[in-house]
Amino acid sequence: MKIITRVFVLLAIAAVCLIGSFDKAQAIGPLRLYKDTTLKSAETLDTLRYDSLMKRLANGDQTGRWPVKKAPYPLPGAILPFNRVVAYYGNMYSKNMGVLGEYAPKDMLAKLKAEVKVWEKADTLTPVVPALHYICVTAQADAGRNDLHNLRMPFREIDKVLDMAKQINAIVFLDIQVGFSTVQTELPLLEKYMKMPNVHLGIDPEFSMKEGSVPGKRIGTFDADDINYVTGYLSGLVKKNNLPPKIFVIHRFTKRMVTNSKDIKLRNEVQVVMDMDGWGGPDLKKGTYKYFISQEPVQFTGFKLFYKNDIKNAPHRMLTPKEVLSLKPAPIYIQYQ
């Protein structure tokens, strides 16, 4: 399972303690991402191709769980499953929270583009959309001025990430670690970004401290009610602003991180991804994926790869794309930390 450590980082605005998960085709062409992506009335979804791709992602699953039954078709303009998303995760104030903030922007973007090519080669039938997955609300060991044990990144920092994404026609995920706050409080503060067609959302139950523990001391939790609030909120924005569906990533590596997952409500305006967020050797990661992602189906699945923590223990190697794609179901969202 994940090892949570404390890292003290000198921020440009103040000295604070950032807590993060250190362990932790019908393609939409790249050019479309930064053109007018509001839906046109004439657009339709190729449901036959959608069904075929969902069956392909199931990878011959014999349990009957995949593809997920009775899941609604997405609105036209959906990224998944027509494309695979490959994302770099992190925070620009910290070199320890993920690859996104570890390197200078130019070098980081070059590395991401190289990973995209690797995944395109591993699965030549699925186009790859690059993404920057930015932790815009970070959990804190210190209560802070608001007593919420979180730090909201300045909008100017989010704008920098958006500018970087444009350089490689990437989409952007804004990720929330609520601490003592709630997703009901934090998400509306990001509405101006959520109304952008190229911006999507991630939440991290690990740092939702409902029982009052300091972030990093215990693993937190979100319930289906929290997740349904988010999908309802995003659905409203999509309909009001005539947007293509939003991708909504939920990190998970224990059962308790997401409670009552069977009660999660799916909507055609939102594509829900349960992302396997644990680190370790290949067998441990595959086991975590099996028990907490594959056996509790929601809609789509994701898989996180750690450049450093995955190689700490024997056999000291990361899973290869071929191995990840052999999982049942095959992840459609890939994240690197």
N, C-alpha and C positions, 0 to 999 in steps of 0.2 A: 504494500500500500504506500501511500504517499508520505514522504517525510517533510514536515513543515518546519522551516527555520526562520530566524529573524535576520533581516539584513537592514542595516542603517544606511540610508542614501541621502546625500546632500542634494536637496531640491533647489531649483533656481529661485523658488519663492520662499522656502523655509527649510529648516532641518527637521525632517519627519522620518518616522519609521515606517517603511513600506512593507506590508506583509503580502506575499504572493505565493502562488503555487510553483515554487522553484523546482519541485519534483515534477511537481507538476510539469447521321445525327441531324436532331432539330436543336442545334446549339444556338444560344444567344451569343452572337458574334461579339468579340471584344469591343468593337467600335460602338455597338449599341449601348453599352453601359454608360457612356457619357454623352450620348445624343438624347433626343427627346424620348424618354422611356415611359411616359404616361401611356396608358392603354388606349388603343384605337378601337372604335366600335366594331370594325370589320375583323379584328383579330379573333382567332379561335384556337383552341387547344387540340392538338392531334392526340386524341384519347387512345387510339390504337397503338401509336408509338409509345405513349406514356405507359400503357399496360405492359407492353413488350419489355420496356426498359426496367420497370419495377420487377418483373419476373426474372429478368437477367440478374438484377442485384441480389435476388434471393439465393442465387448460387446453388440451386437444387435443394434448398432447405426442405427436409422431410417432416418437420414438426408441425407444419400447418400454420405457423406463426407469420411467415413471410411469403409474399407481400402481405402487409397488414390489411385485414379484411375491413370492408365498409369505410375505408379512408376516402374522403372527398377528393375529387379531381381539383387541382389548383386552377386559379385563374390563368388566362393566357399570359405569357411573358415569364412563366416560372423558370427559375434557373435549374432546379432539380426535377427529375433525374437526368435531364438532357445534358448536363455538364457535371463534372466533379469540381469541387472547390478545394484548393490547396492554400492554406493560410499560414502566415507567420504571426505568432502571438507574443504579446509583451507590453511594456510600458516604456515610454521614451525617457523617463527619469531614472530608470534602473537597468543596469546591465545584467542583473540577476533574475529578473522576472520573465525572461524569454528573449528569443532571438530578435524580435522586433526592435528592442532597445539596446541590444548588445553591440551592434555594429553601427558605423556611420551610415546614414540613409542610403547613399549610393551603393555601398558594399552590400547592405542588407537586401536591397531591391535586386541586385545582381544574383545573390544567392537564391532568392525566391524564384526568380526567372529560371535558374538552373534546375531547381526542384520541380517546377512546372513541367519542364522538358522530360524529366525522369518519369513523371507520372503519365505524361502523354505517351511515352514509349511503352510503359508497363500495361496500359490499356488504350490501345489505338482507336477503339470504338467510342471512347468518351472524351470529348473536348474538356480542357481544364481551364477554369477561371481562377486567377490568382486573387488572394485576399490579404488584407492587413487586419488582424484581430487585436484591437487596442483596448487595454484595460483602462477605461475612463473613470471608473470609481474603484479605488483600491482599499481593501480592508487594512485596518491599522491596529497595532497593539495599544497605542495611546488613544484615549477617548476623544481627544481633540476638542476644539471649541464647541462643537455641536453635540458632544457626548455620544456620538453615533459610531465611533470606531471606524470611520471611513474617511477617505479624502477624495473629493471630486476634482478631477483635472480641469484646469482652465479651458475655456472654449478655444482659446488660441492654440492650445496643444492639439485638440481634436482637429482643428483646421489644418495644422501641419500634417497630420496623418492623411487627411483627405487630399491634400496637395501631393503628398508622396504617392498615394494610390493612383492618382491621375497619370503619373509618369509611366506606369506600366499597364494602364487600363484595368486596374484591380478594383474589386469591391471592398467595402470596409465593414467590419463588425465592431460595434461598441459593446464592451463587456462590463458587467456590473458586479462588484463584490459589495454587498450591502452592509456588512458588519452588523451593527445594532439597528440599522434602518430597515426599510422594507422595499421590495420592488415596486410596490404601489406608490411609494414616495419618490423613489429615484427615477423611474422611467419617464414620468411626465416632464422632468427637468431636461430631458434630451429630445423633446418633441421636434424641435426645429431640425434636428439631424435625422430623426426617424421619418420625417416627411420627404427626405431625399431618396430617390429611387435606387441609388447605389449603396445605401447604408442599411445594414442589418443588425441583429441584436444577439448578444450572448449573456447568460447569467450563470453565476457560479454558486451552487448551493453550499459548497464547502465553507463559504464565508458568510452565510446567512445564520447569524447566531441567535436563534429564537430563544434558546434556554439561558442566555445571558453570559456565556463564556467569552473570554477574550479571543478574538480571531487568532487562529494558529494553535490554540490550546486543545480544541476539539473540532471535529468535523461537523459542519452545520447542515441545514436541511431546508428544502422547499417542499411544499405540498402541491398536489394537483390544483388546489384552489389558487395558489400563487401563479402557477403556470397558466391556468385558464384566464386569470386577470390579464396576463401579458398578451396572450393570443387575442383576447377580446379587444384590448387596447390597440394592438397593431392592426387588427382587422378593421377597426374603425378608421384608422389613418389611411389604410389602403383604399377603402371605399370612398372616403371623403375627398382624397386627393388623386383618385384615379390612377393608382400605382400598380405595378406588378407585385406579385406575392413577396412578402418578407421571409427571409430565412431566420429561424430562431433556434440558436444553439444552447443546449443545456448540458453543462459538464456533470459527469457522474463517474464515481469509482467505488461506491458502496451502495448497499440497498437503502439505507436510511437517508441518503442524500436527496432522494426523490420518493416521497411517500404517496401512496394511492395513485400510482402511475396509470392504472387502468381507468381512472376517472378523468384523464386528460382529454379535453375536447379538441378535436381537429376541425380546422376551418379552411375553406379554399383560398383565403387571403394570406395564410401563414403556413410555412413549411417547417415542421418541427424536427430538429436533429438532436438525438441523444448521443453525446460525445463521450467515448471512453477516455477518461482523463488520468488514469493511473500510470505510474512509471515502474520500470523493472525489466527483467529479462523477458525473452520472447514467450516462454510458457506462462509466466505470471500474467503478462498482459493479455494473452489469448484467453486465459481463464477468467480474468476480470470482465473482458468483453462478453464472454459466453453467459456468465451468471447475472450481470447487471445491465447489459444492453440487449443481447440477443434473446434472452429468456423473458424479458419484459418489454415487448414490442410497443412502440408508440407510432412512429411513421418512418423516419429516415435514421441512419446511424452515422456516427463519426468516430474517428480514431486519432488520438494524440500521440505524437512521437517526440521523444526528448533527446536532443543532441548529446546531452551530458549524462543525465541520470539513467537513461536506458542502458548505458554501457558500463555503469559502475560495478555491477556484479557479473559473475560468469553467466553466459559465455561472452560477455563484454561486447555485445553488438546490438544494433537496432534491428527490428524487424524490417525486412525488405518490402518494397511495394508489392511484389508478387505474393509474399506471405500475407500481407494485409488484405489484398484483393481476394485471397482464397477463403476468407472468413465468411460465415453464413449468418446474416447477409453481408454482402460486401459494403464497406463504408463508402459513402458518397461525399463525405466531408473529411478532409485530412488537415490536421493542425500540427505545426511544429513549434516547440518551445525551446 
